Amino acid sequence: KNEVEQSPQNLTAQEGEFITINCSYSVGISALHWLQQHPGGGIVSLFMLSSGKKKHGRLIATINIQEKHSSLHITASHPRDSAVYICAVTKGGNTDKLIFGTGTRLQVFP
Amino acid sequence: DGGITQSPKYLFRKEGQNVTLSCEQNLNHDAMYWYRQDPGQGLRLIYYSQIVNDFQKGDIAEGYSVSREKKESFPLTVTSAQKNPTAFYLCASSRGPVGTQYFGPGTRLLVL
């Protein structure tokens, strides 16, 4: 079983819909990361969080440390949000090694 | 502009050849990483370096080698010992432990 699990694997939505992507992990962590990978392959870091909630524009990331669960929400989705969203965790301790989920492929149609 | 560059974007290798993938950063980051991405799998760590002249094996280091002679540069060599090298390779850097990692655009390696 992977230490980081994401759901769903694939997601389609109509423009304007509210989207939620989930991430569960089974190890102790010092931080959780949400990344966005565009069709060309480049990866951008969206959020790094260790507690609570962060918001950037239409994106919101939450984490529940007790339940070992995080969600990424996209409000008012747009076709340009179409990408693969990847959850990754930094294990506890003085390390910056990331463990990655397999990603959620999102397609938003106009 | 600060960032990470990788070259080339596409690379073709004949069986039995060694090839070197370039990764350069001008973010003044101490830590650098190499990842491999295969379809349907999460990124996997090949090698990482937390400081110049030092590096450690990641989860799938066999068949790969690296060097870290300069802070800005962390080249990855895919040797002929790597039996299944066709993949997308991503380089990243971070300021230090538990920091946000910044990724390069990636190199797609194809074995002919």
Interface residues (C-beta under 8 A of the other chain):
Chain A: N2 V4 S30 A31 H33 L35 G40 G41 G42 I43 V44 S45 M48 I86 A88 T90 N94 T95 D96 K97 L98 I99 F100 G101 T102 G103
Chain B: A31 G40 Q41 G42 L43 R44 L45 Y48 Q50 G58 F88 L90 A92 S94 G96 P97 V98 G99 T100 Q101 Y102 F103 G104 P105 G106 R108
